[in-house]
Amino acid sequence: MSIHFIAVRARAWARQIKKEAAKDAGYSTETVIVTALLVIMGIAVIGIIAAKVMGKAQGIDLGLG
């Protein structure tokens, strides 16, 4: 293969990579924001469930006293 052909292929490959990188540029930011919101909602749900379970547990009379 000639050096010229390799150089042309390398430029075409670099352009393709650049196009793909530009196409996916905003996707990672969106994914991070959505994931963070889901984590926050999950923590809130766990907090609510834990508070309800603790309330029920404190209301149990074991009849030991």
Beta strands, then each sheet from edge to edge (+ up, - down):
end
